[in-house]
Amino acid sequence: MEPTLSYERAVEKLLSKCNELQVLPDRASVEKNIYSIFQEYSKLVSFSQYFKNCIGPNGPNFNPSQCRIYKLLLQFFNTFLGWTNQLTINELSIKIKQNILSLMKIVCHVDVTTQILKKGNYFNATFRCLLMDDWSPLTPSVCCHILSGPEIKTLQDTLDPSPIVENASIFLENSVETLEYKDGKRCAIFEKLKLIKPKRLSNCNSVLEDKCALLFCTEIVVNTEKVLIWSLSDPVVQITHVNQERIAEGTIFWMTYFPMQAPEPFTVYDRVSCQDLTMALEKEFNKRIPHRPLCDVNIAHIYNSLQTLAGQESISSEMFLKTLWRPTHSFWQWFYNLMKFLQPRSSNNNGINDTSVQAIWQAGHISGFISNEKAAELVKDQRVGTFLIRFSESSMNSLNAVQKMSDTSVHVYAPWDQQLVNCAGLATCIDQLSGADFLLSVFSREIRDRNEILRTPATEGSNTTNYPRSIGIQSPSSTDININIDIDFDLDIYLKDLPYPSTDVPDYGEELFSELINNHES
């Protein structure tokens, strides 16, 4: 017997036993059989095995066998839940509700174009149902609603969205669409959803502290009966002004990477390890800036900076998102603005002689996340005129160069801010560096001629992610990194342009660096 057919018959048998409970003489007999049915159900293979090829928004529609299993499971769960609620067997009710929620996540999928809902801005969403059956000619309506954490908890407890979806039109415009066939899929496509006004969901001081999700629900016919099906989006945050975007993105970032398994929705860990946060930042950066992944030197610097900020191995969301890391900005504010600064922009030159920041970063000529001390340590052993470009930490959206001026001195230039770079162009900024002839980058094993990289920066490695992980220079030990007079190094020239004391820059201890990289590669 085929596994699918065997599973289908097993569920039919359980449903039949549930229907027979009504003829039992007393409560004790019913309760005994309820537990027996649940034990029998628990021995079955998880139903997700029969839908595993459909999991995800781009999976195929249910085949006929999966349609039958879905309908039988839904009927069995609802019948069984009715009995457990009637007998007040809460532990079984909770487990069955969890199964219903899991089944709902398989049959319904939601894709929303943004997790930041700005008042007055349009956004798109798609609701998809994988169940394709004899009710296919029907075109039910799908409604979109904003739900708070407490409302989502109520929905998960009751499995009934009806009482909590009133007045949706007050907050969202164009919130109703039709579930139709499109390209072989049964979808409701929302092309002009718009937040009319933020929905205040709690007693929070700011709407930014309100965490919510979009609920999409509709009514379909299963086994000649009308059934509500619904799905929740990923967490979203409402904003009223573009200046709130950074804070909202930080909230979404923390909820995405550090959720806590808890009864209350949107529960997150307040503190995480600096290593876990570093890896989350690396993943987020590489997702947004896909053509130039961070290298090990970048990752190690981010990790060391977070440790210095926290003063220990763990760091709180408050410290990461809001506490001033430098006099004018938090760590997240600095990191987020850099991601926005580096995101690829449309260009009319098709990459030919493109000397924008985005193109030069993509080509691997900007070393990025690296301390002034580390940069000076790298250029001091090269020939005079070698320079390196890094992200400035004293101001946001800024770059600065570190250049070997002579055999005994290294100069750290004042930052080039975003306005200067955008107006004059990064190529012009580099061209103004006196005697800066050779570019060193942590993404390359070669020292490049400045004029060569400024002519065609976007042609090298622009369509591949197979970049060197580092430049092949050994990580300096804690004794080597402290530049001293043993090499006749001009500390006055080196330190005078630093935007903050050099002692604030985290050290690259060999043991710490090796541990981080080993964990990362594993």
SEBA-959658 format. One record per residue (C-alpha): residue number from 0; residue in one letter; x, y, z. Coordinates in Angstrom, 2 decimals. Layout:
BEGIN
 num residu    east   north      up
 NUM      a       X       Y       Z
...
//
This chain:
BEGIN
 num residu    east   north      up
   0      m    0.00    0.00    0.00
   1      e    1.33    3.46   -0.90
   2      p    2.40    5.57    2.12
   3      t    0.06    8.41    1.18
   4      l   -2.93    6.09    0.85
   5      s   -2.03    4.39    4.13
   6      y   -1.84    7.76    5.90
   7      e   -5.12    8.84    4.35
   8      r   -6.88    5.73    5.62
   9      a   -5.33    6.15    9.07
  10      v   -6.77    9.67    9.35
  11      e  -10.16    8.43    8.08
  12      k  -10.12    5.82   10.84
  13      l   -9.35    8.45   13.50
  14      l  -12.14   10.68   12.19
  15      s  -14.56    7.75   12.35
  16      k  -13.60    7.10   15.98
  17      c  -14.22   10.77   16.82
  18      n  -17.69   10.55   15.29
  19      e  -18.43    7.46   17.40
  20      l  -17.76    9.32   20.65
  21      q  -21.29   10.75   20.67
  22      v  -22.82    7.32   21.28
  23      l  -20.74    6.56   24.36
  24      p  -22.74    6.41   27.60
  25      d  -20.81    8.69   29.95
  26      r  -18.11   11.36   30.20
  27      a  -15.51    8.98   31.59
  28      s  -15.81    6.72   28.55
  29      v  -15.60    9.65   26.17
  30      e  -12.54   11.06   27.94
  31      k  -10.80    7.69   27.91
  32      n  -11.39    7.29   24.19
  33      i  -10.27   10.87   23.51
  34      y   -6.84   10.14   24.99
  35      s   -6.69    6.84   23.11
  36      i   -7.44    8.59   19.79
  37      f   -4.78   11.22   20.46
  38      q   -2.17    8.55   21.27
  39      e   -3.02    6.79   18.04
  40      y   -2.70   10.05   16.11
  41      s    0.66   10.82   17.78
  42      k    2.09    7.58   16.39
  43      l    1.48    8.69   12.81
  44      v    4.25   10.27   10.79
  45      s    4.05   14.06   10.91
  46      f    1.64   15.33    8.29
  47      s    4.25   17.86    7.16
  48      q    6.07   14.95    5.49
  49      y    3.23   14.66    2.99
  50      f    3.38   18.36    2.16
  51      k    7.14   18.93    2.34
  52      n    7.44   19.57   -1.41
  53      c    4.86   22.38   -1.08
  54      i    6.46   24.23    1.83
  55      g    7.39   27.78    0.88
  56      p    5.64   30.48   -1.17
  57      n    6.94   29.14   -4.50
  58      g    6.07   25.49   -3.95
  59      p    3.67   23.58   -6.22
  60      n   -0.06   23.30   -5.62
  61      f   -1.39   20.36   -3.65
  62      n   -1.83   17.22   -5.76
  63      p   -5.13   15.26   -5.45
  64      s   -3.81   13.03   -2.64
  65      q   -2.56   16.03   -0.67
  66      c   -5.93   17.74   -1.13
  67      r   -7.72   14.72    0.35
  68      i   -5.30   14.46    3.26
  69      y   -5.63   18.18    3.99
  70      k   -9.43   18.01    4.09
  71      l   -9.41   14.90    6.27
  72      l   -6.91   16.40    8.70
  73      l   -8.87   19.63    8.95
  74      q  -12.09   17.73    9.59
  75      f  -10.39   15.48   12.17
  76      f   -8.72   18.39   13.99
  77      n  -11.95   20.41   14.17
  78      t  -13.99   17.42   15.39
  79      f  -11.37   16.43   17.95
  80      l  -10.97   20.05   19.14
  81      g  -14.73   20.30   19.63
  82      w  -14.64   17.35   22.02
  83      t  -11.56   18.55   23.97
  84      n  -13.13   22.00   24.39
  85      q  -16.40   20.46   25.55
  86      l  -14.59   18.27   28.09
  87      t  -12.14   21.06   29.05
  88      i   -9.07   18.93   28.32
  89      n   -6.79   21.93   27.86
  90      e   -3.51   20.12   27.27
  91      l   -4.95   18.26   24.28
  92      s   -6.71   21.37   22.98
  93      i   -3.41   23.28   22.95
  94      k   -1.63   20.50   21.03
  95      i   -4.38   20.23   18.42
  96      k   -4.43   24.01   17.97
  97      q   -0.70   23.92   17.32
  98      n   -1.31   21.27   14.66
  99      i   -4.04   23.38   13.05
 100      l   -1.71   26.40   12.98
 101      s    1.03   24.28   11.36
 102      l   -1.43   23.00    8.77
 103      m   -2.57   26.57    8.07
 104      k    1.03   27.67    7.44
 105      i    1.36   24.92    4.84
 106      v   -1.81   25.69    2.89
 107      c   -1.52   29.52    2.95
 108      h    1.44   31.72    2.11
 109      v    1.93   35.48    2.25
 110      d    4.57   37.61    0.57
 111      v    4.73   41.32    1.49
 112      t    7.17   43.64   -0.27
 113      t    8.18   45.51    2.90
 114      q    8.23   45.14    6.67
 115      i    8.16   48.92    7.16
 116      l    4.69   50.37    6.60
 117      k    4.97   54.13    6.07
 118      k    1.84   56.23    6.28
 119      g    0.65   57.22    2.82
 120      n    3.00   54.85    0.93
 121      y    1.77   52.04   -1.28
 122      f    3.08   48.51   -0.90
 123      n    2.28   45.15   -2.50
 124      a    1.36   41.76   -1.09
 125      t    0.37   38.33   -2.41
 126      f   -1.78   35.78   -0.60
 127      r   -1.61   32.25   -2.03
 128      c   -3.66   29.13   -1.28
 129      l   -2.17   25.79   -2.37
 130      l   -5.43   23.85   -2.09
 131      m   -6.78   23.25   -5.61
 132      d  -10.02   21.29   -5.63
 133      d  -13.56   21.05   -6.97
 134      w  -14.40   24.46   -5.49
 135      s  -11.97   26.08   -7.92
 136      p  -14.63   28.08   -9.84
 137      l  -15.32   30.06   -6.65
 138      t  -13.56   33.41   -6.24
 139      p  -13.80   34.33   -2.55
 140      s  -12.60   37.67   -1.19
 141      v   -9.37   37.96    0.80
 142      c   -9.16   40.69    3.44
 143      c   -6.01   42.24    4.90
 144      h   -5.87   43.53    8.48
 145      i   -3.27   44.88   10.93
 146      l   -3.02   42.85   14.13
 147      s   -1.13   43.59   17.34
 148      g    0.75   41.00   19.37
 149      p   -2.17   40.51   21.83
 150      e   -4.60   40.17   18.91
 151      i   -2.38   37.53   17.31
 152      k   -2.26   35.66   20.63
 153      t   -6.08   35.73   20.74
 154      l   -6.19   34.44   17.15
 155      q   -3.84   31.58   17.99
 156      d   -5.95   30.68   21.03
 157      t   -9.35   30.83   19.32
 158      l   -8.38   30.07   15.69
 159      d  -11.15   32.49   14.73
 160      p  -10.16   35.83   13.15
 161      s  -13.76   37.09   12.88
 162      p  -14.00   39.06   16.16
 163      i  -10.69   40.89   15.73
 164      v  -10.77   42.07   12.13
 165      e  -13.38   44.80   12.31
 166      n  -12.76   48.31   10.95
 167      a   -9.86   47.21    8.74
 168      s  -10.67   49.92    6.20
 169      i   -9.91   52.61    8.81
 170      f   -6.20   51.74    8.71
 171      l   -5.57   50.17    5.30
 172      e   -6.67   51.27    1.86
 173      n   -7.40   48.69   -0.89
 174      s   -7.44   45.93    1.71
 175      v   -9.79   43.52   -0.11
 176      e   -8.92   41.48   -3.20
 177      t  -10.27   38.34   -4.91
 178      l   -8.71   34.88   -4.70
 179      e   -8.29   33.95   -8.36
 180      y   -6.25   31.70  -10.63
 181      k   -3.15   33.36  -12.06
 182      d   -0.34   31.54  -13.83
 183      g   -1.54   28.19  -12.50
 184      k   -1.71   29.45   -8.90
 185      r   -4.64   30.48   -6.73
 186      c   -3.67   33.95   -5.48
 187      a   -5.02   37.26   -4.26
 188      i   -2.68   40.03   -5.42
 189      f   -2.73   43.32   -3.51
 190      e   -0.99   45.88   -5.73
 191      k   -1.94   49.09   -3.93
 192      l   -2.17   48.45   -0.21
 193      k   -1.65   51.69    1.69
 194      l   -1.40   52.55    5.38
 195      i   -3.95   55.33    5.87
 196      k   -2.98   55.93    9.47
 197      p   -0.95   53.95   12.02
 198      k   -2.98   51.66   14.22
 199      r   -2.11   52.27   17.86
 200      l   -1.94   48.78   19.21
 201      s   -0.99   49.30   22.85
 202      n   -0.14   51.92   25.46
 203      c    3.39   52.35   24.10
 204      n    4.80   55.88   24.04
 205      s    5.73   55.53   20.38
 206      v    4.08   53.73   17.49
 207      l    7.59   52.42   16.67
 208      e    7.41   50.28   19.81
 209      d    4.22   48.62   18.56
 210      k    5.02   45.35   16.83
 211      c    2.37   43.96   14.53
 212      a    1.70   41.72   11.54
 213      l   -0.63   41.69    8.57
 214      l   -3.42   39.10    8.65
 215      f   -4.83   37.81    5.36
 216      c   -7.99   35.73    5.68
 217      t  -10.63   34.26    3.41
 218      e  -13.45   31.73    3.40
 219      i  -13.30   28.65    1.19
 220      v  -15.45   25.54    0.80
 221      v  -14.05   22.22    2.01
 222      n  -16.24   19.11    2.03
 223      t  -19.26   21.30    1.20
 224      e  -18.62   23.35    4.34
 225      k  -17.32   26.91    4.56
 226      v  -13.95   27.12    6.29
 227      l  -11.89   30.18    7.28
 228      i   -8.26   30.01    6.24
 229      w   -5.72   32.71    7.05
 230      s   -2.04   33.54    7.19
 231      l    0.14   36.08    8.98
 232      s    2.94   38.08    7.44
 233      d    6.37   38.50    8.99
 234      p    6.45   41.21   11.70
 235      v    5.94   44.76   10.44
 236      v    6.42   48.20   11.99
 237      q    4.36   51.30   11.17
 238      i    6.01   54.69   10.68
 239      t    4.75   58.17    9.82
 240      h    8.01   59.79    8.65
 241      v   11.03   58.62    6.69
 242      n   13.31   59.62    9.60
 243      q   11.77   56.78   11.62
 244      e   12.82   54.19    9.06
 245      r   16.21   53.43   10.62
 246      i   14.72   52.75   14.08
 247      a   11.97   50.63   12.54
 248      e   14.52   48.64   10.52
 249      g   16.51   48.02   13.69
 250      t   13.40   46.67   15.42
 251      i   12.71   44.36   12.48
 252      f   16.36   43.25   12.37
 253      w   16.36   42.23   16.03
 254      m   12.99   40.45   15.77
 255      t   14.12   38.57   12.66
 256      y   17.40   37.26   14.01
 257      f   16.71   36.87   17.74
 258      p   13.13   35.64   18.25
 259      m   12.31   33.74   21.42
 260      q   10.00   30.74   21.45
 261      a    7.31   32.03   23.78
 262      p    3.51   32.09   23.99
 263      e    3.42   35.84   23.37
 264      p    4.09   36.90   19.75
 265      f    7.12   39.06   18.93
 266      t    9.02   37.99   22.05
 267      v   12.75   38.43   21.53
 268      y   15.93   37.93   23.51
 269      d   16.98   41.13   25.26
 270      r   20.68   40.14   25.23
 271      v   22.66   38.06   22.76
 272      s   26.32   37.19   22.37
 273      c   28.48   39.58   20.38
 274      q   29.42   36.65   18.15
 275      d   25.76   35.88   17.31
 276      l   25.09   39.55   16.62
 277      t   28.18   39.75   14.39
 278      m   26.99   36.79   12.33
 279      a   23.51   38.32   12.05
 280      l   25.00   41.60   10.82
 281      e   27.16   39.74    8.32
 282      k   24.12   37.88    6.97
 283      e   22.05   41.07    6.74
 284      f   24.85   42.99    5.02
 285      n   25.50   40.23    2.48
 286      k   21.77   39.97    1.77
 287      r   21.47   43.70    1.03
 288      i   24.86   44.08   -0.70
 289      p   25.09   40.70   -2.46
 290      h   27.93   41.35   -4.93
 291      r   30.65   41.88   -2.32
 292      p   30.36   39.71    0.82
 293      l   32.25   40.79    3.92
 294      c   35.67   39.23    4.43
 295      d   37.12   37.82    7.65
 296      v   38.93   41.08    8.50
 297      n   35.62   42.96    8.27
 298      i   33.82   40.39   10.42
 299      a   36.54   40.39   13.07
 300      h   36.44   44.20   13.30
 301      i   32.65   44.23   13.72
 302      y   32.94   41.60   16.45
 303      n   35.69   43.46   18.31
 304      s   33.78   46.75   18.04
 305      l   30.65   45.19   19.54
 306      q   32.68   43.71   22.39
 307      t   34.27   47.09   23.09
 308      l   30.86   48.78   23.06
 309      a   29.31   46.19   25.39
 310      g   32.35   45.77   27.63
 311      q   31.61   42.04   27.73
 312      e   30.70   39.08   25.52
 313      s   26.94   39.80   25.49
 314      i   25.15   42.94   24.30
 315      s   21.60   44.22   24.78
 316      s   19.25   45.38   22.03
 317      e   19.04   48.79   23.73
 318      m   22.82   49.23   23.65
 319      f   23.12   48.06   20.05
 320      l   20.16   50.01   18.64
 321      k   20.09   53.20   20.69
 322      t   23.17   53.76   22.89
 323      l   25.68   56.18   21.37
 324      w   28.67   54.25   20.06
 325      r   30.32   57.40   18.78
 326      p   29.34   60.96   19.84
 327      t   26.65   61.31   17.17
 328      h   25.31   57.81   16.48
 329      s   24.63   54.30   17.72
 330      f   26.27   51.20   16.24
 331      w   23.08   50.24   14.37
 332      q   22.61   53.77   13.05
 333      w   26.15   53.71   11.63
 334      f   25.90   50.17   10.22
 335      y   22.42   50.64    8.71
 336      n   23.35   53.91    6.99
 337      l   26.42   52.26    5.48
 338      m   24.24   49.49    4.02
 339      k   21.96   52.13    2.50
 340      f   25.00   54.03    1.20
 341      l   26.41   50.93   -0.54
 342      q   23.21   49.51   -2.02
 343      p   23.50   49.31   -5.82
 344      r   21.88   52.15   -7.72
 345      s   20.59   52.25  -11.27
 346      s   23.19   53.56  -13.68
 347      n   23.13   54.63  -17.29
 348      n   26.73   53.71  -18.00
 349      n   26.27   49.93  -17.79
 350      g   29.27   49.63  -15.48
 351      i   31.71   51.26  -17.91
 352      n   34.09   53.58  -16.04
 353      d   31.69   53.61  -13.10
 354      t   33.63   55.17  -10.22
 355      s   30.73   55.45   -7.78
 356      v   31.13   54.23   -4.21
 357      q   28.85   51.30   -5.00
 358      a   30.93   50.22   -8.01
 359      i   34.28   50.62   -6.25
 360      w   32.99   48.64   -3.24
 361      q   31.64   45.96   -5.56
 362      a   35.01   45.70   -7.28
 363      g   36.66   45.10   -3.91
 364      h   38.76   48.27   -3.72
 365      i   37.25   49.59   -0.46
 366      s   38.44   47.65    2.60
 367      g   35.37   48.75    4.56
 368      f   35.06   47.60    8.17
 369      i   38.59   47.91    9.51
 370      s   40.06   50.01   12.31
 371      n   42.50   52.88   11.79
 372      e   45.13   50.90   13.66
 373      k   44.63   47.80   11.56
 374      a   44.74   49.89    8.38
 375      a   47.98   51.59    9.47
 376      e   49.47   48.21   10.36
 377      l   48.75   46.92    6.85
 378      v   50.03   49.90    4.86
 379      k   53.20   50.53    6.91
 380      d   54.91   47.43    5.50
 381      q   54.16   48.41    1.89
 382      r   55.97   50.87   -0.36
 383      v   55.57   54.61    0.11
 384      g   52.40   55.90   -1.54
 385      t   50.31   52.85   -0.61
 386      f   46.88   53.72    0.72
 387      l   43.76   51.96    1.94
 388      i   40.11   53.11    2.00
 389      r   37.93   52.26    4.99
 390      f   34.56   53.17    6.48
 391      s   34.90   56.09    8.85
 392      e   33.43   55.50   12.30
 393      s   33.44   59.10   13.51
 394      s   30.71   60.11   11.04
 395      m   28.04   58.23    9.14
 396      n   28.12   57.42    5.43
 397      s   31.75   58.46    5.26
 398      l   35.00   57.02    3.97
 399      n   38.56   57.90    4.81
 400      a   41.97   56.98    3.50
 401      v   45.00   55.73    5.41
 402      q   48.25   56.35    3.49
 403      k   51.93   55.55    3.96
 404      m   53.61   58.95    3.52
 405      s   57.23   57.91    4.07
 406      d   59.28   55.08    5.51
 407      t   58.53   56.43    8.99
 408      s   54.99   57.79    8.87
 409      v   51.41   56.92    8.03
 410      h   48.71   59.57    7.59
 411      v   44.99   59.13    8.41
 412      y   42.93   61.56    6.34
 413      a   39.79   63.35    7.49
 414      p   36.61   61.55    6.36
 415      w   34.93   62.12    3.01
 416      d   31.24   62.46    3.80
 417      q   28.39   61.26    1.61
 418      q   27.60   64.71    0.22
 419      l   31.20   65.23   -0.89
 420      v   31.48   61.76   -2.40
 421      n   28.17   62.06   -4.25
 422      c   28.88   65.56   -5.56
 423      a   32.57   65.30   -6.40
 424      g   32.72   61.54   -6.92
 425      l   34.92   59.07   -5.08
 426      a   37.39   59.06   -7.96
 427      t   37.93   62.81   -7.49
 428      c   38.40   62.38   -3.73
 429      i   41.04   59.72   -4.32
 430      d   42.69   61.82   -7.02
 431      q   43.18   64.62   -4.47
 432      l   45.36   62.40   -2.25
 433      s   48.89   63.63   -2.71
 434      g   51.28   60.83   -3.58
 435      a   48.67   58.10   -3.11
 436      d   49.65   55.85   -6.02
 437      f   49.02   52.26   -4.88
 438      l   45.76   50.88   -3.47
 439      l   45.78   48.12   -0.86
 440      s   42.55   46.25   -0.13
 441      v   41.72   43.41    2.24
 442      f   39.77   41.84   -0.64
 443      s   42.80   41.45   -2.92
 444      r   46.22   39.84   -2.73
 445      e   47.68   42.42   -5.08
 446      i   48.56   46.09   -4.66
 447      r   46.79   47.92   -7.47
 448      d   47.81   51.06   -9.36
 449      r   45.43   53.89   -8.48
 450      n   44.87   55.00  -12.06
 451      e   44.12   51.45  -13.14
 452      i   41.38   50.88  -10.57
 453      l   39.81   54.29  -11.20
 454      r   39.54   53.61  -14.93
 455      t   37.67   50.31  -14.70
 456      p   36.66   49.59  -11.09
 457      a   33.41   47.78  -11.90
 458      t   34.89   45.16  -14.23
 459      e   36.75   43.10  -11.67
 460      g   34.66   40.39  -10.04
 461      s   31.42   42.27  -10.45
 462      n   29.43   39.17  -11.39
 463      t   30.88   36.70   -8.95
 464      t   30.99   36.17   -5.23
 465      n   34.09   33.98   -5.28
 466      y   36.32   36.54   -3.62
 467      p   39.40   35.96   -1.44
 468      r   38.41   35.81    2.20
 469      s   41.40   37.94    3.22
 470      i   44.59   39.42    1.80
 471      g   46.75   36.66    3.18
 472      i   48.49   38.80    5.81
 473      q   48.66   37.08    9.18
 474      s   46.55   38.60   11.91
 475      p   48.92   40.62   14.09
 476      s   49.31   39.70   17.70
 477      s   48.41   42.12   20.50
 478      t   52.08   43.12   20.83
 479      d   52.51   43.80   17.11
 480      i   49.42   45.94   16.72
 481      n   50.66   48.60   19.12
 482      i   52.77   50.70   16.82
 483      n   55.89   51.82   18.64
 484      i   59.24   53.52   18.13
 485      d   61.01   50.23   17.38
 486      i   60.15   50.89   13.72
 487      d   60.65   54.68   13.99
 488      f   56.94   55.19   13.40
 489      d   55.75   58.80   13.51
 490      l   52.97   58.61   16.11
 491      d   52.26   62.35   15.95
 492      i   51.43   62.23   12.25
 493      y   49.46   59.03   12.73
 494      l   47.35   60.14   15.69
 495      k   46.58   63.75   14.90
 496      d   43.76   63.01   12.45
 497      l   42.10   60.24   14.42
 498      p   38.50   61.25   15.25
 499      y   38.71   59.55   18.66
 500      p   41.54   58.26   20.87
 501      s   43.30   55.27   19.37
 502      t   42.76   53.33   22.59
 503      d   39.04   53.23   21.74
 504      v   39.77   51.16   18.66
 505      p   39.43   47.44   19.51
 506      d   42.56   45.32   19.41
 507      y   43.02   42.30   17.13
 508      g   44.20   39.67   19.56
 509      e   45.40   36.56   17.70
 510      e   43.48   34.14   19.93
 511      l   40.21   36.08   19.68
 512      f   40.55   36.55   15.94
 513      s   41.26   32.84   15.32
 514      e   38.34   31.76   17.52
 515      l   35.91   34.02   15.66
 516      i   37.03   32.89   12.22
 517      n   36.93   29.20   13.18
 518      n   33.40   29.58   14.49
 519      h   32.38   31.49   11.38
 520      e   33.76   28.89    8.97
 521      s   32.19   26.03   10.92
//
